[in-house]
Every structure is written in C-alpha cells, then in structure tokens.
Amino acid sequence: MKREIKFRGKSTDTGKWIYGFLSFFYTAGRDENGLILTDKAKIYSPEDCRCDDVWAETVGQFTGLCDKNGKEIYEGDIVECNGDICKVMYSNHYAGFALDKKSWLYLPFFEEAFRNGDCLVIGNIHDNIELLKENNHE
C-alpha cells in the first residue's frame, strides 16, 4: 500500500492539532552528556511553513486510509467499526496499522472495513479516552 507519510501532534502552546511532517523527536530524561531532554517533538506544517512543538505522546502517523466521511485516519484515533469501538494503533508485528479491541487485533478486517466504508472516526485517545473506558478497553 503506497500512502502519504505525514503526522499529527498536539501543540504545546495552543493544544490544537498540528498536521505535517515529523521533523525532530525529543525524549524525556537525560542524554549521555547530562543534558535534560523534553518530552516534545516538532512537526513542520507545509501549509504555513512553520515548525511547531507538539507533545511527543500525541504524535501519530497517518494510516493512508479515510473513514466513511472522508476523514483521515491517524494512529491513536478511536473508530466505530461494524458496531465495535476500537483504537487505531501501529503494530510492529504486522508491519502496519491495526485495530485494538480489548487487547486483540483484527488486522485482516482493518483495510477492508475502511475501504468498504464501514468505519467512522469518533475521537482519539488524547481527547476522548472515555470512549475506550466506556467500552472496557482501559
């Protein structure tokens, strides 16, 4: 599957979502020189030619798929798919994106369900974690 590589993350200044290219990723803690690193990342937005600080834990990659309304699907989104509430996550095991429902993956249905228009983004794990808690994910 060929897809556009792009990311999103929440601005450390405004709390708004920034979309673009991941340009630098910091990690929390100290490096080998004793420098304190932050838990931020930088995303370059080609729309306004800016590089913004975002919270590292909010960074998610575009899956290359859209929901039934044409909304782009990112890692960390919460989707309703065939009546199930699932989290979109990256899976090293499957070398791609998968849906997580109560710690099990149903990857074979992921792309097919989105391509058939059976899924809808209803939130994300950073703004709407209660959606997963209500459905016994957390």
Backbone as CSV, one residue per row, in Angstrom:
resi,resn,N_x,N_y,N_z,CA_x,CA_y,CA_z,C_x,C_y,C_z
1,MET,0.844,-1.166,0.000,0.000,0.000,0.000,0.893,1.234,0.000
2,LYS,0.780,2.067,-0.989,1.525,3.322,-1.046,0.650,4.405,-0.441
3,ARG,1.217,5.137,0.525,0.445,6.179,1.179,1.317,7.376,1.464
4,GLU,0.660,8.499,1.678,1.364,9.716,2.041,1.864,9.583,3.481
5,ILE,3.131,9.907,3.713,3.697,9.842,5.055,3.556,11.222,5.690
6,LYS,2.730,11.313,6.709,2.568,12.553,7.453,2.119,12.226,8.868
7,PHE,2.176,13.224,9.719,1.915,13.031,11.137,1.025,14.141,11.668
8,ARG,0.564,13.941,12.896,-0.127,14.994,13.631,0.346,14.935,15.077
9,GLY,0.186,16.040,15.773,0.510,16.117,17.192,-0.137,17.355,17.775
10,LYS,-0.357,17.354,19.106,-0.992,18.497,19.774,0.051,19.532,20.152
11,SER,-0.214,20.769,19.765,0.677,21.889,20.050,0.885,22.055,21.555
12,THR,2.139,22.285,21.952,2.422,22.557,23.361,1.966,23.959,23.751
13,ASP,1.777,24.828,22.779,1.350,26.200,23.055,-0.164,26.363,23.089
14,THR,-0.836,25.821,22.081,-2.275,26.076,21.932,-3.161,24.874,22.228
15,GLY,-2.582,23.670,22.236,-3.378,22.459,22.421,-4.111,22.029,21.160
16,LYS,-3.916,22.766,20.068,-4.559,22.414,18.801,-3.717,21.369,18.073
17,TRP,-4.369,20.624,17.195,-3.672,19.616,16.399,-2.890,20.283,15.278
18,ILE,-1.627,19.866,15.124,-0.748,20.334,14.060,-0.527,19.161,13.114
19,TYR,-0.679,19.371,11.830,-0.529,18.320,10.819,0.653,18.654,9.919
20,GLY,1.454,17.654,9.595,2.572,17.873,8.693,3.598,16.766,8.779
21,PHE,4.861,17.163,8.755,5.961,16.201,8.736,6.679,16.218,10.072
22,LEU,6.963,15.044,10.605,7.721,14.937,11.846,9.158,15.335,11.537
23,SER,9.646,16.410,12.169,10.981,16.889,11.835,12.002,16.640,12.940
24,PHE,11.566,16.482,14.168,12.501,16.201,15.257,11.723,15.618,16.420
25,PHE,12.302,14.655,17.096,11.641,13.987,18.209,12.556,14.010,19.424
26,TYR,12.098,14.610,20.512,12.848,14.630,21.764,12.374,13.470,22.633
27,THR,13.183,13.107,23.594,12.754,12.107,24.568,12.942,12.668,25.967
28,ALA,12.157,12.192,26.900,12.265,12.657,28.274,13.476,12.022,28.946
29,GLY,14.147,12.762,29.795,15.294,12.244,30.522,16.559,13.002,30.198
30,ARG,17.691,12.356,30.397,18.986,12.979,30.145,19.737,12.180,29.091
31,ASP,20.493,12.896,28.275,21.314,12.203,27.287,22.672,11.863,27.895
32,GLU,23.577,11.312,27.093,24.881,10.891,27.600,25.728,12.051,28.113
33,ASN,25.414,13.275,27.727,26.135,14.459,28.199,25.481,15.096,29.416
34,GLY,24.404,14.505,29.898,23.719,15.042,31.056,22.719,16.132,30.734
35,LEU,22.502,16.401,29.435,21.529,17.416,29.055,20.116,16.895,29.292
36,ILE,19.280,17.747,29.819,17.892,17.357,30.055,17.115,17.521,28.764
37,LEU,16.467,16.471,28.345,15.653,16.496,27.132,14.183,16.586,27.522
38,THR,13.385,17.122,26.647,11.962,17.269,26.945,11.168,16.122,26.323
39,ASP,9.884,16.113,26.592,9.001,15.104,26.014,8.223,15.717,24.849
40,LYS,8.928,16.486,24.020,8.297,17.169,22.898,8.809,16.626,21.575
41,ALA,8.101,16.955,20.531,8.514,16.665,19.165,8.263,17.939,18.365
42,LYS,8.747,17.975,17.159,8.486,19.110,16.276,7.831,18.591,15.002
43,ILE,6.786,19.266,14.585,6.123,18.940,13.325,6.172,20.170,12.428
44,TYR,6.652,19.953,11.219,6.706,21.020,10.221,5.420,21.000,9.424
45,SER,4.737,22.127,9.395,3.493,22.254,8.653,3.750,22.979,7.345
46,PRO,3.633,22.291,6.209,3.883,22.953,4.931,2.844,24.024,4.578
47,GLU,1.666,23.952,5.214,0.620,24.931,4.916,1.015,26.339,5.342
48,ASP,1.644,26.461,6.517,2.039,27.793,6.984,3.548,27.923,7.149
49,CYS,4.293,26.941,6.662,5.769,26.965,6.691,6.305,27.187,8.099
50,ARG,5.704,26.509,9.076,6.124,26.634,10.471,6.547,25.281,11.014
51,CYS,7.381,25.331,12.021,7.756,24.132,12.758,7.304,24.346,14.197
52,ASP,6.331,23.564,14.650,5.740,23.745,15.971,6.145,22.637,16.918
53,ASP,6.294,22.994,18.204,6.490,21.991,19.240,5.155,21.317,19.515
54,VAL,5.171,20.002,19.606,3.988,19.226,19.967,4.383,18.260,21.079
55,TRP,3.399,17.792,21.838,3.669,16.808,22.886,3.970,15.466,22.226
56,ALA,5.103,14.878,22.581,5.569,13.643,21.945,4.543,12.515,22.041
57,GLU,3.870,12.394,23.186,2.927,11.281,23.343,1.701,11.408,22.453
58,THR,1.479,12.591,21.852,0.315,12.773,20.983,0.633,12.545,19.512
59,VAL,1.909,12.339,19.172,2.286,12.174,17.772,1.727,10.858,17.238
60,GLY,1.054,10.939,16.104,0.509,9.760,15.436,0.687,9.872,13.938
61,GLN,0.928,8.746,13.303,1.159,8.718,11.861,-0.148,8.474,11.104
62,PHE,-0.252,9.081,9.945,-1.392,8.872,9.039,-1.363,7.432,8.524
63,THR,-2.500,6.770,8.531,-2.572,5.369,8.085,-2.660,5.224,6.573
64,GLY,-3.019,6.308,5.891,-3.247,6.227,4.450,-4.698,5.927,4.121
65,LEU,-5.542,5.803,5.149,-6.954,5.484,4.965,-7.835,6.601,5.502
66,CYS,-9.061,6.640,5.006,-10.051,7.613,5.466,-11.306,6.872,5.912
67,ASP,-12.078,7.506,6.811,-13.324,6.884,7.252,-14.423,7.113,6.211
68,LYS,-15.638,6.689,6.528,-16.723,6.768,5.544,-17.117,8.200,5.198
69,ASN,-16.670,9.176,6.009,-16.934,10.579,5.709,-15.739,11.272,5.055
70,GLY,-14.696,10.498,4.757,-13.511,11.064,4.114,-12.490,11.634,5.077
71,LYS,-12.699,11.468,6.393,-11.756,11.975,7.391,-10.534,11.067,7.455
72,GLU,-9.340,11.677,7.432,-8.105,10.897,7.500,-8.000,10.178,8.841
73,ILE,-7.479,8.948,8.796,-7.324,8.118,9.987,-5.868,8.153,10.432
74,TYR,-5.647,8.504,11.702,-4.309,8.565,12.275,-4.179,7.554,13.397
75,GLU,-2.946,7.141,13.642,-2.626,6.328,14.802,-3.128,7.070,16.034
76,GLY,-3.819,6.364,16.919,-4.383,6.981,18.113,-5.839,7.384,17.967
77,ASP,-6.390,7.277,16.760,-7.814,7.569,16.586,-8.651,6.455,17.201
78,ILE,-9.860,6.814,17.587,-10.847,5.845,18.052,-11.915,5.779,16.982
79,VAL,-12.196,4.564,16.529,-13.153,4.380,15.447,-14.270,3.440,15.863
80,GLU,-15.429,3.656,15.264,-16.519,2.701,15.386,-16.528,1.936,14.082
81,CYS,-16.388,0.631,14.192,-16.242,-0.205,13.009,-17.142,-1.434,13.168
82,ASN,-18.162,-1.505,12.361,-19.110,-2.616,12.424,-19.671,-2.819,13.830
83,GLY,-19.936,-1.708,14.525,-20.516,-1.769,15.863,-19.514,-1.879,16.997
84,ASP,-18.239,-2.112,16.706,-17.206,-2.194,17.728,-16.495,-0.855,17.846
85,ILE,-16.070,-0.504,19.060,-15.258,0.684,19.299,-13.811,0.205,19.416
86,CYS,-12.942,0.749,18.576,-11.564,0.281,18.509,-10.589,1.444,18.462
87,LYS,-9.362,1.165,18.879,-8.269,2.128,18.813,-7.391,1.766,17.620
88,VAL,-6.997,2.773,16.833,-6.082,2.561,15.713,-4.669,2.643,16.271
89,MET,-3.876,1.631,15.996,-2.520,1.575,16.539,-1.552,1.025,15.513
90,TYR,-0.282,1.381,15.684,0.754,0.811,14.824,1.184,-0.506,15.424
91,SER,1.366,-1.509,14.582,1.770,-2.833,15.041,3.050,-3.256,14.338
92,ASN,4.142,-3.373,15.086,5.393,-3.885,14.516,5.228,-5.328,14.058
93,HIS,4.401,-6.072,14.779,4.183,-7.478,14.456,3.623,-7.640,13.042
94,TYR,2.708,-6.752,12.680,2.083,-6.837,11.360,2.670,-5.840,10.358
95,ALA,3.667,-5.059,10.797,4.312,-4.059,9.931,3.284,-3.123,9.295
96,GLY,2.376,-2.645,10.106,1.361,-1.728,9.620,0.401,-1.352,10.726
97,PHE,-0.730,-0.817,10.370,-1.705,-0.372,11.345,-2.735,-1.456,11.607
98,ALA,-3.259,-1.462,12.815,-4.225,-2.471,13.221,-5.266,-1.818,14.121
99,LEU,-6.344,-2.529,14.361,-7.364,-2.083,15.301,-7.222,-2.901,16.577
100,ASP,-7.276,-2.238,17.719,-7.132,-2.898,19.005,-8.461,-2.829,19.737
101,LYS,-8.992,-3.981,20.070,-10.222,-4.052,20.854,-9.986,-5.042,21.985
102,LYS,-9.886,-4.502,23.202,-9.631,-5.330,24.386,-8.399,-6.202,24.199
103,SER,-7.335,-5.587,23.717,-6.013,-6.225,23.563,-5.939,-7.285,22.478
104,TRP,-6.881,-7.332,21.590,-6.707,-8.234,20.448,-6.798,-7.447,19.166
105,LEU,-6.082,-7.911,18.183,-6.010,-7.207,16.905,-6.830,-7.948,15.873
106,TYR,-7.553,-7.213,15.073,-8.178,-7.875,13.941,-7.781,-7.155,12.671
107,LEU,-6.492,-7.296,12.387,-5.862,-6.670,11.237,-6.475,-7.066,9.894
108,PRO,-6.825,-8.337,9.668,-7.351,-8.682,8.340,-8.576,-7.862,7.941
109,PHE,-9.311,-7.349,8.921,-10.520,-6.589,8.617,-10.275,-5.095,8.535
110,PHE,-9.082,-4.654,8.933,-8.801,-3.223,9.055,-8.964,-2.482,7.738
111,GLU,-8.122,-2.788,6.769,-8.198,-2.078,5.495,-9.503,-2.358,4.774
112,GLU,-9.970,-3.580,4.822,-11.213,-3.933,4.141,-12.396,-3.139,4.717
113,ALA,-12.462,-3.054,6.037,-13.564,-2.338,6.673,-13.540,-0.857,6.291
114,PHE,-12.360,-0.244,6.286,-12.277,1.161,5.913,-12.587,1.358,4.443
115,ARG,-12.087,0.489,3.617,-12.324,0.624,2.174,-13.800,0.394,1.827
116,ASN,-14.479,-0.427,2.613,-15.902,-0.670,2.387,-16.783,0.424,2.984
117,GLY,-16.166,1.387,3.656,-16.943,2.482,4.238,-17.693,2.096,5.481
118,ASP,-17.189,1.098,6.223,-17.885,0.610,7.408,-17.406,1.259,8.705
119,CYS,-16.426,2.154,8.647,-15.835,2.709,9.862,-15.950,4.227,9.910
120,LEU,-16.004,4.743,11.141,-16.169,6.170,11.370,-15.270,6.590,12.529
121,VAL,-14.484,7.645,12.333,-13.684,8.200,13.425,-14.640,8.899,14.387
122,ILE,-14.573,8.503,15.670,-15.451,9.124,16.671,-14.652,9.907,17.710
123,GLY,-13.327,9.860,17.628,-12.493,10.597,18.568,-11.057,10.117,18.486
124,ASN,-10.286,10.412,19.530,-8.912,9.924,19.614,-8.551,9.707,21.072
125,ILE,-7.454,8.995,21.309,-7.088,8.603,22.675,-6.597,9.770,23.522
126,HIS,-6.336,10.909,22.922,-5.851,12.065,23.668,-6.970,13.006,24.086
127,ASP,-8.006,13.093,23.296,-9.131,13.987,23.590,-10.360,13.258,24.107
128,ASN,-10.471,11.975,23.806,-11.709,11.242,24.095,-11.455,9.864,24.687
129,ILE,-10.515,9.731,25.606,-10.164,8.428,26.174,-11.372,7.756,26.832
130,GLU,-12.343,8.556,27.265,-13.536,7.989,27.896,-14.292,7.051,26.961
131,LEU,-14.155,7.239,25.656,-14.824,6.348,24.706,-14.316,4.922,24.834
132,LEU,-13.029,4.758,25.097,-12.471,3.417,25.282,-12.823,2.874,26.660
133,LYS,-12.810,3.729,27.659,-13.138,3.286,29.032,-14.582,2.813,29.100
134,GLU,-15.470,3.528,28.409,-16.884,3.148,28.389,-17.090,1.790,27.738
135,ASN,-16.170,1.418,26.867,-16.286,0.146,26.146,-15.281,-0.885,26.642
136,ASN,-14.850,-0.731,27.917,-13.986,-1.695,28.591,-12.647,-1.931,27.915
137,HIS,-12.030,-0.889,27.376,-10.704,-1.022,26.788,-9.613,-0.701,27.784
138,GLU,-9.910,0.128,28.760,-8.873,0.597,29.694,-9.063,-0.021,31.051
